[in-house]
Structure formats: structure tokens, C-alpha cells
Amino acid sequence: MKAKEVRLESGTLWRKTLDRTERALRIGALFPISTESMFINDCGVDFQVRIVSNLARKEEEKKDIAKNHGMLKNKPNPFLPYEDDMFVADISDTHVCLLNKFNVIDHHLLIVTREFEDQEILLTLQDFEAVWTCMAEFDGLAFYNGGEVAGASQQQKHLQMIPLPMVENGYRVPVEPLFAAARFEHELGVVPGLPFVHSFTRLAPDLVNQTSKAAEVVFRLYRNMLQAVGLNRSDASEGARQFGPYNLLFTREWMLIVPRSEEFFGTISINALGYAGALLVQDEQQMQMLQEHGGMGVLKHTAITNITGDEETHQNM
């Protein structure tokens, strides 16, 4: 007898997220990282900078933050098995939705493969079907840290999603003001205000109502964008490893992909949220470094400023 297909019940994910968060907080299973926010304007973006509130926190709390942001190596896999108290919902036959145990942003979700897949394997149609199922439930920013250099803190493949807007009474995503000037050649474009290698595209507004079609469209665009930035060819085989680290970000309205050169600017770890215009600093020294170099300067340092010959070779392979 054929096993029943696993599918998230439509219209339930937000309520499940709220319920599971409330319970996990009540029983002490969820460890939100308390921060204070400020804004640094640079190159037309009001960068949202979160600074850890209690700079005198205990050493154990420091380890928790480091663990969540990729600063400790050789960690056990927290997804196989995942912690029951972090479980939010079954999304599909291939993916589950979990809470981020050490969250900086409220209701930060992880969309994780049920079986082990390496974080440096190219994303699949099933990955996009799972994420788009969640995107259809509530407005959010989905993102992916493709490899350790791109800020991935766990080896098992997982995408992430946070609710929008990121800033109350502000832009849904801090970097969005730059997108109005995007220049396109066919369906892919570049944003003149982003001084590093990237690929940008817009998504049709009605895709959110067509989960299967949305996943197919976004998967195809993702493959084309990888090639456009000098990474894997668009026809790379399923199960292929990425040619280099990158960050992928997308909402219901747009997608952005940025190849990476380094994880850190000084001691500041940068993941995909940095390229959304959101940065985390852990002490006053890091804040001073950020103010001195500017948010865009930090992103430029950890991205790639031109496609090299090797990457052009990859693009044409």
C-alpha cells in the first residue's frame, strides 16, 4: 500500500509557528538572543544593525551565539534527529519546518531536508517546493547560506525564512530601495548600487498562489543565476556540488544571488541576511569597525568584485 503523501495543511503554518514558539519559550527549549537595534545609512541603505544587549553575558551564552553563527566547528548535526520541541510542521515528503533554537529574529524558521543532504549540494526543485509552500502561508524573506564561507553553520542542507517586514515602519527588507534602479537583460539583471558580483530578478506577483509553478519558475531562475555569476552551469546535473560559496535571498517579489569570497569582515561573521541589509555585532569593537567601514563596505569585502578567469571557465563548462 502506497504511503500517504505528506503535505502542509494550507493556512496553518503561522498559527503552528506561534503555538510552537510559545510552548518552546515556556518550557525553556528556545533561546532567543537579546539584541538592541540601530541603523547605519550607507550607499542608500539603512542597514539594520543588531548588537547583543548584554555584553557581560556568561561564557555559555557566548558559545550559543557562536554555534548559531558558524564560529564553532565539528558540531554534531542538530537536525538528525531534530529536537522535538523545535518541530513546527511537516512541509512535504522531503522537508520539515523547525524553529531556530538560537534566534535573533522572532519566528525564524528552518526548512530542513528529512534525510541528510550536504549544504554544498545545489538546491533542488523539492527544496524550492518546500520553501514556496511556506512562502505561500505568510509574507517572508527566504535565504540560503551556500557553504561555510557563506555563513552556513550546519552541514545538513537547510533553507531559512523570517517574517516580513524586517523593520517596522520601514522597508520590508532594508536593501530593497536599491532594487528600483535594477537593469535587466532578458529576465536577469544587476543592481547598480550593489558594488560586487551578483544576479537579480523580479518575480511575478501571482506566483504566490501557484506553489508548484512558483517552485519550477524559481528553480529555473536559480540555476540561470548561478551561471550568470560564474558558478555552476544552468544544466548542472542533480546532486552536483556548488562551484563556490554563495548566498541566495528571495521574497514573493524578487531573488538575489551573491557569490562569496570570505565569511568574516575582521571578526564580524556575514551570512545571507547581511546582503538583505541586516548585520549582527557582538561588542562595541565590532560596532566601531562597522561604522568605520560602512555596511556596504563590509559586504563588498566578503563578496567578489569581479568574475575571474577560473569563474568564467566554470560559467562556460
Buried (B, 14 or more C-beta within 10 A) or exposed (E): EEEEEBEBEEEEBBEBBEEBBEEBEEEEBBBBBEBEEEBBEBBEBBBBBBBBEEEEBEEEBEEBBBBBBBBEEEEEEBBEEBEEBBBBBBBBBBBBBBBBBBBBBEBBBBBBBBEEBEBBBBBBBBBBBBBBBBBBBBBBBBBBBBBBBBBBBBBBBBBBBBBBBBBEEEBBBBBBBBBEEBEEEEEBBBBEBBBBBBBBBBBEEEBBEBBEEBBBBBBBBBBBBBBBBBBBBBEBEEEEEBBBBBBBBBBBBBBBBBBBBEBBBEEBBBBBBBBBBBBBBBEEEBBEBBBEBBBBBBBBBBBBEEBEEEBEEBBEE
